Amino acid sequence: MKDERTYKIIGACMEVHKHLGCGFLEAVYQDALEQEFILQGIPYQREAELSVFYKGKKLNSSYRVDFYCYDEIPVELKALTAMSGTEESQILNYLKASETHVGLLVNFGKPSLEYKRYVH
């Protein structure tokens, strides 16, 4: 199933990577992606707090995701030369804990942009 929203987010990430390449700190990519989201009209919250639920009840614990787009898509950015399973676990935990269904993990740390769409 094609999801126009995630395609648009990935396209914005590609645009940032095209202009900056790899080698910057994650914070630089966050700043640039925020500007690209504004230019492309992608609704977002930066460093959004994701509530954690247990059996339908909100817990005191929460997560902070780099971006939360369209009020339901967590987007986690990385700037790593090699990703381990930890990053994948992180986005999956965001999906489970926040009871959202689709999320993106994006790595700017390589010559080609790496991204993966996760569905919970």
Secondary structure as GFF3:
##gff-version 3
##sequence-region A 1 120
A	DSSP	alpha_helix	4	20	.	.	.	ID=ss1
A	DSSP	alpha_helix	26	40	.	.	.	ID=ss2
A	DSSP	beta_strand	44	54	.	.	.	ID=ss3
A	DSSP	beta_strand	57	69	.	.	.	ID=ss4
A	DSSP	beta_strand	73	78	.	.	.	ID=ss5
A	DSSP	alpha_helix	85	98	.	.	.	ID=ss6
A	DSSP	beta_strand	102	107	.	.	.	ID=ss7
A	DSSP	beta_strand	114	119	.	.	.	ID=ss8
###
